Amino acid sequence: MRSKNFSTISIILTTVILVISCSKSTPPKEKVSLPPTQVSSQTLYYTDTINGLVIDQQKQPIPFSTDKNLIVAGWAVDEKAKGVAGGVLIDIDGKLYPSTYGTDRPDVADAYKTPSYKNSGFVNEIPISEIGKGQHTLSVKILTGDRKAYYSPEAKVMFEIK
């Protein structure tokens, strides 16, 4: 009888611990924000691919399925400062997603004959679940090298999650 009570108590305690641990909400993701100043001039950048597809302005919206994350890659520089940017944010329908910035892009440095542009690549992997089905608009926000302001290029990429 004693072992049956012990077993029942163990199950109850385990259940209570699981309920408590599962009911804790995950901490909210840090909100991404832009510096207060938008630079009125433009800078050099290019969004090369989404999920490995080269972006073609003539074939939009670009269709994607819901079984993959959205992987956006390209490059950006702070042309005014003649150096790398302070980072790149992907803007999808007004929601900002920070990118990994500083990947090796010797092609950009060579093309613009500016060695300081070498580490100007960016990449971002965004869960489709955070975007949702339907048609969306993607653009980029490029932080200045000192991160005190940002560029907001006008070019947009239309894509659709099916």
Z-matrix of the N, CA and C atoms (Angstrom, degrees):
N
C 1 1.448
C 2 1.515 1 110.75
N 3 1.331 2 114.27 1 -38.13
C 4 1.450 3 119.41 2 -177.08
C 5 1.525 4 111.22 3 -64.47
N 6 1.339 5 118.35 4 -40.55
C 7 1.461 6 121.20 5 -179.20
C 8 1.527 7 110.71 6 -69.97
N 9 1.338 8 117.50 7 -31.02
C 10 1.458 9 120.41 8 177.30
C 11 1.522 10 110.20 9 -66.81
N 12 1.349 11 117.71 10 -41.62
C 13 1.463 12 121.57 11 177.15
C 14 1.522 13 110.98 12 -64.45
N 15 1.332 14 115.97 13 -41.89
C 16 1.459 15 120.47 14 179.37
C 17 1.520 16 110.42 15 -62.28
N 18 1.319 17 116.17 16 -41.93
C 19 1.460 18 121.75 17 179.77
C 20 1.531 19 110.33 18 -64.43
N 21 1.311 20 117.20 19 -42.94
C 22 1.465 21 121.99 20 179.64
C 23 1.525 22 110.26 21 -64.63
N 24 1.322 23 116.80 22 -44.09
C 25 1.470 24 121.17 23 178.65
C 26 1.522 25 110.43 24 -63.35
N 27 1.319 26 118.03 25 -40.68
C 28 1.470 27 121.97 26 178.18
C 29 1.521 28 111.28 27 -61.35
N 30 1.320 29 115.82 28 -42.97
C 31 1.466 30 119.96 29 179.59
C 32 1.518 31 110.41 30 -65.07
N 33 1.322 32 116.65 31 -43.57
C 34 1.469 33 120.57 32 179.65
C 35 1.534 34 110.45 33 -62.69
N 36 1.319 35 116.80 34 -46.79
C 37 1.466 36 120.03 35 179.84
C 38 1.534 37 111.60 36 -62.41
N 39 1.310 38 116.92 37 -43.11
C 40 1.464 39 120.96 38 178.31
C 41 1.525 40 110.16 39 -60.74
N 42 1.331 41 116.55 40 -43.61
C 43 1.462 42 120.97 41 179.03
C 44 1.526 43 110.93 42 -62.13
N 45 1.326 44 117.11 43 -45.44
C 46 1.466 45 121.26 44 179.49
C 47 1.533 46 110.31 45 -60.95
N 48 1.319 47 117.28 46 -44.25
C 49 1.465 48 120.93 47 179.87
C 50 1.525 49 110.36 48 -62.57
N 51 1.323 50 117.39 49 -43.79
C 52 1.467 51 121.00 50 178.91
C 53 1.519 52 111.61 51 -63.51
N 54 1.325 53 117.50 52 -42.67
C 55 1.467 54 120.92 53 179.86
C 56 1.519 55 110.25 54 -63.25
N 57 1.306 56 116.97 55 -44.52
C 58 1.469 57 120.64 56 -179.97
C 59 1.520 58 110.68 57 -64.38
N 60 1.330 59 117.55 58 -45.78
C 61 1.465 60 119.65 59 -177.47
C 62 1.518 61 111.89 60 -68.95
N 63 1.325 62 117.96 61 -33.69
C 64 1.467 63 120.52 62 -179.76
C 65 1.519 64 111.66 63 -78.20
N 66 1.327 65 117.75 64 -23.47
C 67 1.462 66 119.53 65 -177.56
C 68 1.521 67 112.55 66 -83.02
N 69 1.317 68 116.92 67 -10.98
C 70 1.462 69 119.14 68 177.36
C 71 1.519 70 108.29 69 -68.74
N 72 1.307 71 115.36 70 129.70
C 73 1.463 72 117.42 71 -179.95
C 74 1.520 73 109.59 72 -77.74
N 75 1.307 74 114.40 73 146.98
C 76 1.457 75 117.90 74 176.35
C 77 1.514 76 108.03 75 -72.53
N 78 1.328 77 116.41 76 143.28
C 79 1.453 78 118.58 77 -178.51
C 80 1.527 79 109.61 78 -62.77
N 81 1.330 80 116.94 79 143.78
C 82 1.455 81 119.25 80 -179.79
C 83 1.521 82 110.65 81 -64.33
N 84 1.340 83 115.35 82 147.25
C 85 1.455 84 119.33 83 177.04
C 86 1.520 85 108.70 84 -67.15
N 87 1.311 86 113.82 85 147.53
C 88 1.455 87 118.84 86 179.15
C 89 1.526 88 108.86 87 -61.68
N 90 1.314 89 116.94 88 130.57
C 91 1.454 90 121.03 89 -179.90
C 92 1.526 91 108.99 90 -71.59
N 93 1.316 92 114.78 91 131.84
C 94 1.453 93 121.22 92 179.14
C 95 1.523 94 107.92 93 -90.34
N 96 1.314 95 116.67 94 131.44
C 97 1.455 96 119.18 95 178.37
C 98 1.524 97 110.33 96 -137.23
N 99 1.306 98 113.96 97 160.48
C 100 1.460 99 121.67 98 179.67
C 101 1.520 100 110.24 99 -95.60
N 102 1.339 101 116.93 100 155.89
C 103 1.465 102 118.90 101 172.07
C 104 1.536 103 108.73 102 -61.34
N 105 1.320 104 118.23 103 162.21
C 106 1.469 105 120.16 104 -175.05
C 107 1.538 106 115.09 105 -69.69
N 108 1.333 107 118.07 106 -20.13
C 109 1.468 108 120.22 107 -173.08
C 110 1.518 109 111.94 108 -107.79
N 111 1.339 110 115.11 109 128.32
C 112 1.454 111 120.68 110 173.57
C 113 1.520 112 108.02 111 -98.96
N 114 1.336 113 116.72 112 129.72
C 115 1.457 114 121.89 113 178.63
C 116 1.527 115 107.59 114 -75.47
N 117 1.333 116 116.51 115 132.86
C 118 1.464 117 119.52 116 -176.56
C 119 1.532 118 112.82 117 -76.12
N 120 1.325 119 117.12 118 -24.57
C 121 1.467 120 119.62 119 178.91
C 122 1.528 121 110.18 120 -84.60
N 123 1.322 122 115.62 121 171.69
C 124 1.461 123 121.08 122 178.43
C 125 1.529 124 109.79 123 -100.89
N 126 1.318 125 115.59 124 171.43
C 127 1.453 126 121.36 125 177.07
C 128 1.525 127 108.59 126 -137.22
N 129 1.307 128 116.30 127 171.53
C 130 1.467 129 121.11 128 179.29
C 131 1.521 130 110.20 129 -82.28
N 132 1.331 131 116.26 130 134.25
C 133 1.464 132 121.49 131 177.18
C 134 1.518 133 108.15 132 -168.39
N 135 1.318 134 115.65 133 167.45
C 136 1.454 135 120.10 134 172.40
C 137 1.524 136 108.62 135 -161.33
N 138 1.326 137 115.97 136 131.93
C 139 1.451 138 121.20 137 172.31
C 140 1.519 139 105.37 138 -90.48
N 141 1.336 140 116.64 139 105.01
C 142 1.463 141 121.98 140 -173.10
C 143 1.521 142 113.84 141 -73.27
N 144 1.335 143 115.87 142 -54.13
C 145 1.459 144 119.69 143 -171.93
C 146 1.523 145 112.28 144 -141.46
N 147 1.318 146 113.74 145 156.09
C 148 1.461 147 121.84 146 167.08
C 149 1.521 148 104.79 147 -127.36
N 150 1.324 149 116.12 148 122.27
C 151 1.475 150 122.62 149 -176.72
C 152 1.526 151 111.78 150 50.07
N 153 1.327 152 115.55 151 38.51
C 154 1.454 153 121.02 152 176.37
C 155 1.511 154 114.96 153 82.29
N 156 1.328 155 118.11 154 -7.09
C 157 1.456 156 120.93 155 178.48
C 158 1.524 157 109.70 156 -88.19
N 159 1.336 158 115.93 157 128.05
C 160 1.459 159 120.18 158 176.94
C 161 1.523 160 107.77 159 -67.61
N 162 1.310 161 115.52 160 132.22
C 163 1.459 162 120.34 161 -176.63
C 164 1.523 163 109.59 162 -74.81
N 165 1.315 164 115.02 163 127.73
C 166 1.461 165 122.20 164 -179.60
C 167 1.527 166 107.02 165 -123.52
N 168 1.302 167 116.78 166 114.17
C 169 1.466 168 121.05 167 -176.90
C 170 1.532 169 112.56 168 -57.54
N 171 1.308 170 117.81 169 -23.16
C 172 1.465 171 120.98 170 -176.81
C 173 1.533 172 112.62 171 -80.39
N 174 1.313 173 118.45 172 -18.48
C 175 1.468 174 120.97 173 -173.20
C 176 1.525 175 111.28 174 -118.36
N 177 1.306 176 116.38 175 61.93
C 178 1.450 177 119.99 176 179.79
C 179 1.522 178 108.62 177 -122.05
N 180 1.304 179 120.30 178 150.65
C 181 1.459 180 126.73 179 3.23
C 182 1.535 181 111.85 180 -73.41
N 183 1.320 182 114.45 181 144.97
C 184 1.457 183 121.61 182 178.98
C 185 1.530 184 107.25 183 -81.20
N 186 1.344 185 118.58 184 124.06
C 187 1.472 186 120.09 185 -178.29
C 188 1.532 187 112.78 186 -84.09
N 189 1.320 188 116.22 187 139.68
C 190 1.460 189 122.65 188 175.53
C 191 1.510 190 108.71 189 -137.00
N 192 1.333 191 116.16 190 150.66
C 193 1.463 192 120.22 191 177.62
C 194 1.523 193 109.50 192 -90.28
N 195 1.308 194 115.20 193 167.63
C 196 1.468 195 120.01 194 -177.24
C 197 1.520 196 113.23 195 -85.10
N 198 1.337 197 117.53 196 0.27
C 199 1.463 198 118.75 197 -176.36
C 200 1.524 199 114.19 198 -91.29
N 201 1.310 200 117.66 199 7.06
C 202 1.467 201 121.22 200 179.58
C 203 1.517 202 110.16 201 -128.85
N 204 1.315 203 115.35 202 160.48
C 205 1.452 204 119.56 203 168.13
C 206 1.518 205 107.49 204 -81.88
N 207 1.301 206 116.84 205 159.60
C 208 1.455 207 121.27 206 176.94
C 209 1.526 208 107.05 207 -90.63
N 210 1.336 209 117.06 208 118.05
C 211 1.458 210 121.16 209 -179.91
C 212 1.526 211 108.10 210 -110.79
N 213 1.321 212 115.86 211 114.35
C 214 1.458 213 122.66 212 -177.23
C 215 1.524 214 107.91 213 -108.81
N 216 1.341 215 116.35 214 130.67
C 217 1.471 216 120.26 215 -179.38
C 218 1.517 217 110.43 216 -136.49
N 219 1.315 218 115.46 217 149.59
C 220 1.456 219 121.13 218 178.55
C 221 1.515 220 110.89 219 178.95
N 222 1.322 221 115.73 220 -155.16
C 223 1.456 222 120.72 221 178.44
C 224 1.519 223 109.41 222 -147.66
N 225 1.324 224 116.22 223 157.17
C 226 1.462 225 122.06 224 178.26
C 227 1.525 226 108.95 225 -158.36
N 228 1.321 227 115.47 226 146.62
C 229 1.460 228 120.83 227 178.03
C 230 1.530 229 109.68 228 -132.95
N 231 1.308 230 115.49 229 167.32
C 232 1.458 231 121.40 230 171.25
C 233 1.525 232 105.29 231 -100.02
N 234 1.321 233 115.56 232 88.59
C 235 1.467 234 121.36 233 -174.15
C 236 1.526 235 112.02 234 -59.46
N 237 1.304 236 116.75 235 -39.58
C 238 1.466 237 121.59 236 -179.61
C 239 1.528 238 111.12 237 -60.17
N 240 1.331 239 116.70 238 -39.03
C 241 1.469 240 122.04 239 -179.60
C 242 1.531 241 112.00 240 -87.96
N 243 1.332 242 117.12 241 -3.97
C 244 1.480 243 122.91 242 -178.12
C 245 1.524 244 111.85 243 56.66
N 246 1.329 245 115.92 244 40.17
C 247 1.461 246 120.02 245 180.00
C 248 1.512 247 111.47 246 -154.08
N 249 1.319 248 114.57 247 -170.15
C 250 1.458 249 119.76 248 178.91
C 251 1.525 250 110.25 249 -69.82
N 252 1.309 251 115.07 250 159.30
C 253 1.460 252 120.98 251 177.35
C 254 1.530 253 109.26 252 -78.29
N 255 1.307 254 115.75 253 173.81
C 256 1.459 255 120.87 254 176.38
C 257 1.515 256 112.48 255 -88.20
N 258 1.326 257 116.37 256 -1.29
C 259 1.457 258 121.92 257 -179.64
C 260 1.516 259 110.06 258 144.79
N 261 1.326 260 115.51 259 170.61
C 262 1.462 261 121.67 260 179.01
C 263 1.525 262 108.34 261 -133.92
N 264 1.311 263 115.15 262 134.14
C 265 1.460 264 121.60 263 174.42
C 266 1.519 265 108.24 264 -112.66
N 267 1.310 266 116.45 265 134.60
C 268 1.452 267 121.42 266 175.51
C 269 1.526 268 106.69 267 -90.04
N 270 1.320 269 116.78 268 128.24
C 271 1.456 270 123.09 269 -179.82
C 272 1.530 271 107.69 270 -107.90
N 273 1.320 272 116.10 271 113.88
C 274 1.461 273 120.77 272 175.55
C 275 1.519 274 107.34 273 -117.33
N 276 1.319 275 114.58 274 111.06
C 277 1.464 276 121.69 275 179.13
C 278 1.529 277 112.15 276 54.28
N 279 1.334 278 116.59 277 34.57
C 280 1.459 279 120.82 278 177.76
C 281 1.517 280 114.99 279 90.95
N 282 1.322 281 118.40 280 -6.07
C 283 1.466 282 121.44 281 177.40
C 284 1.528 283 108.49 282 -98.79
N 285 1.322 284 116.52 283 131.59
C 286 1.467 285 121.80 284 -175.56
C 287 1.527 286 112.11 285 -96.12
N 288 1.341 287 114.79 286 137.75
C 289 1.459 288 122.84 287 177.90
C 290 1.528 289 108.26 288 -127.52
N 291 1.345 290 118.14 289 120.52
C 292 1.477 291 119.53 290 -179.88
C 293 1.525 292 111.68 291 -70.49
N 294 1.313 293 116.16 292 143.66
C 295 1.466 294 122.49 293 179.06
C 296 1.518 295 110.14 294 -104.38
N 297 1.314 296 114.67 295 160.88
C 298 1.458 297 120.43 296 167.20
C 299 1.522 298 104.81 297 -80.98
N 300 1.305 299 116.47 298 122.17
C 301 1.463 300 120.70 299 -174.47
C 302 1.526 301 109.82 300 -120.78
N 303 1.339 302 115.62 301 146.50
C 304 1.457 303 121.11 302 175.37
C 305 1.510 304 113.44 303 111.37
N 306 1.337 305 117.27 304 13.51
C 307 1.460 306 119.28 305 179.11
C 308 1.527 307 110.21 306 -71.94
N 309 1.304 308 114.81 307 156.25
C 310 1.458 309 123.36 308 -174.27
C 311 1.532 310 111.60 309 -66.20
N 312 1.343 311 117.30 310 121.11
C 313 1.458 312 122.57 311 176.87
C 314 1.532 313 109.86 312 -135.61
N 315 1.337 314 116.85 313 68.92
C 316 1.464 315 119.33 314 179.16
C 317 1.528 316 112.31 315 -61.06
N 318 1.339 317 117.60 316 -25.77
C 319 1.464 318 120.80 317 177.55
C 320 1.523 319 111.78 318 -61.66
N 321 1.327 320 116.50 319 -37.51
C 322 1.470 321 120.76 320 179.20
C 323 1.525 322 109.89 321 -69.90
N 324 1.330 323 116.81 322 -45.41
C 325 1.473 324 120.93 323 178.20
C 326 1.528 325 110.62 324 -59.53
N 327 1.329 326 116.38 325 -42.05
C 328 1.472 327 120.48 326 179.67
C 329 1.522 328 111.86 327 -68.06
N 330 1.320 329 117.14 328 -45.07
C 331 1.463 330 121.56 329 -177.23
C 332 1.527 331 111.94 330 -61.71
N 333 1.319 332 117.50 331 -37.83
C 334 1.464 333 121.33 332 -178.16
C 335 1.524 334 112.74 333 -100.59
N 336 1.338 335 115.66 334 4.88
C 337 1.469 336 121.94 335 179.52
C 338 1.535 337 111.44 336 48.85
N 339 1.341 338 113.35 337 44.62
C 340 1.462 339 121.46 338 -179.94
C 341 1.519 340 107.63 339 -135.11
N 342 1.345 341 117.47 340 96.20
C 343 1.471 342 120.78 341 -177.45
C 344 1.532 343 114.38 342 -54.32
N 345 1.329 344 116.92 343 -29.25
C 346 1.468 345 119.30 344 -178.27
C 347 1.535 346 112.93 345 -69.62
N 348 1.317 347 118.14 346 -8.43
C 349 1.471 348 121.39 347 177.69
C 350 1.531 349 112.23 348 -86.76
N 351 1.316 350 117.48 349 1.41
C 352 1.468 351 121.89 350 -172.76
C 353 1.535 352 113.83 351 -56.67
N 354 1.299 353 118.89 352 -41.63
C 355 1.473 354 122.05 353 -176.77
C 356 1.528 355 111.13 354 -102.49
N 357 1.325 356 115.82 355 54.73
C 358 1.466 357 121.11 356 -173.48
C 359 1.527 358 114.03 357 -107.21
N 360 1.327 359 117.98 358 8.14
C 361 1.463 360 120.11 359 -177.59
C 362 1.516 361 113.16 360 -79.17
N 363 1.326 362 114.56 361 152.09
C 364 1.465 363 119.79 362 174.72
C 365 1.518 364 109.57 363 -135.65
N 366 1.321 365 115.18 364 155.25
C 367 1.461 366 122.05 365 175.14
C 368 1.525 367 108.03 366 -149.88
N 369 1.317 368 115.41 367 146.56
C 370 1.452 369 120.17 368 179.00
C 371 1.517 370 108.44 369 -146.16
N 372 1.313 371 116.53 370 135.94
C 373 1.454 372 121.89 371 175.12
C 374 1.520 373 107.83 372 -116.02
N 375 1.334 374 114.83 373 115.53
C 376 1.462 375 121.26 374 -175.37
C 377 1.526 376 108.67 375 -114.55
N 378 1.325 377 118.12 376 125.99
C 379 1.463 378 119.91 377 177.94
C 380 1.534 379 110.72 378 -62.21
N 381 1.314 380 116.00 379 131.22
C 382 1.466 381 121.22 380 178.14
C 383 1.528 382 109.96 381 -56.21
N 384 1.335 383 116.60 382 -33.37
C 385 1.467 384 120.56 383 -178.88
C 386 1.530 385 112.01 384 -60.76
N 387 1.332 386 117.51 385 -26.09
C 388 1.466 387 120.45 386 178.21
C 389 1.528 388 112.11 387 -80.74
N 390 1.324 389 116.36 388 -16.65
C 391 1.462 390 120.58 389 -177.03
C 392 1.528 391 110.78 390 -98.27
N 393 1.324 392 116.41 391 -47.35
C 394 1.458 393 121.51 392 179.91
C 395 1.519 394 112.93 393 90.25
N 396 1.317 395 114.69 394 163.25
C 397 1.462 396 121.08 395 -179.94
C 398 1.525 397 110.48 396 -70.81
N 399 1.331 398 113.97 397 157.54
C 400 1.460 399 119.85 398 176.18
C 401 1.516 400 112.07 399 113.93
N 402 1.318 401 115.27 400 -174.25
C 403 1.459 402 121.77 401 -178.21
C 404 1.531 403 109.90 402 -88.58
N 405 1.333 404 115.45 403 139.28
C 406 1.465 405 121.29 404 -176.00
C 407 1.523 406 111.03 405 -137.03
N 408 1.326 407 114.97 406 160.90
C 409 1.457 408 121.93 407 177.49
C 410 1.520 409 109.20 408 -118.96
N 411 1.333 410 115.54 409 128.27
C 412 1.461 411 122.05 410 179.88
C 413 1.524 412 109.11 411 -114.54
N 414 1.318 413 115.59 412 135.85
C 415 1.465 414 122.23 413 172.01
C 416 1.520 415 107.57 414 -143.82
N 417 1.307 416 117.13 415 177.57
C 418 1.462 417 120.25 416 179.30
C 419 1.525 418 110.43 417 -124.08
N 420 1.297 419 114.91 418 153.19
C 421 1.462 420 123.89 419 170.62
C 422 1.519 421 105.03 420 -120.92
N 423 1.300 422 116.70 421 128.25
C 424 1.462 423 122.00 422 -175.45
C 425 1.517 424 109.17 423 -114.08
N 426 1.312 425 116.12 424 119.36
C 427 1.466 426 120.46 425 179.42
C 428 1.524 427 109.77 426 -76.05
N 429 1.309 428 116.30 427 141.86
C 430 1.455 429 119.83 428 174.70
C 431 1.524 430 108.85 429 -65.17
N 432 1.314 431 116.52 430 161.11
C 433 1.462 432 120.87 431 -177.68
C 434 1.518 433 113.30 432 -54.43
N 435 1.333 434 117.34 433 -34.89
C 436 1.470 435 120.90 434 179.84
C 437 1.531 436 112.77 435 -88.55
N 438 1.329 437 116.64 436 -0.73
C 439 1.470 438 124.64 437 177.76
C 440 1.534 439 113.87 438 62.99
N 441 1.326 440 117.11 439 20.84
C 442 1.466 441 120.81 440 -179.46
C 443 1.522 442 112.80 441 -95.38
N 444 1.327 443 116.47 442 -10.90
C 445 1.463 444 121.35 443 -179.69
C 446 1.526 445 107.96 444 -151.82
N 447 1.323 446 116.47 445 -179.74
C 448 1.458 447 120.04 446 -179.76
C 449 1.526 448 111.24 447 -148.65
N 450 1.318 449 113.56 448 154.85
C 451 1.459 450 122.11 449 173.40
C 452 1.530 451 106.79 450 -99.05
N 453 1.332 452 115.54 451 146.98
C 454 1.459 453 120.28 452 177.94
C 455 1.529 454 108.91 453 -131.41
N 456 1.332 455 116.55 454 81.39
C 457 1.467 456 119.72 455 -179.08
C 458 1.532 457 111.62 456 -58.11
N 459 1.330 458 115.09 457 148.89
C 460 1.462 459 120.41 458 -176.26
C 461 1.524 460 113.72 459 -78.84
N 462 1.321 461 118.85 460 -22.81
C 463 1.467 462 121.68 461 -175.41
C 464 1.534 463 110.77 462 -61.17
N 465 1.314 464 114.86 463 138.32
C 466 1.469 465 121.87 464 179.45
C 467 1.520 466 109.08 465 -127.70
N 468 1.320 467 115.46 466 152.42
C 469 1.457 468 121.74 467 174.47
C 470 1.519 469 106.52 468 -120.63
N 471 1.321 470 115.49 469 126.63
C 472 1.462 471 120.33 470 177.99
C 473 1.534 472 107.85 471 -96.47
N 474 1.332 473 116.35 472 134.98
C 475 1.461 474 120.39 473 176.42
C 476 1.521 475 108.72 474 -143.14
N 477 1.320 476 115.15 475 162.32
C 478 1.457 477 120.09 476 -178.72
C 479 1.522 478 109.81 477 -134.16
N 480 1.336 479 114.77 478 131.99
C 481 1.459 480 121.67 479 175.74
C 482 1.540 481 106.19 480 -96.44
N 483 1.328 482 115.67 481 121.37
C 484 1.480 483 119.49 482 -178.43
C 485 1.511 484 111.29 483 -103.38
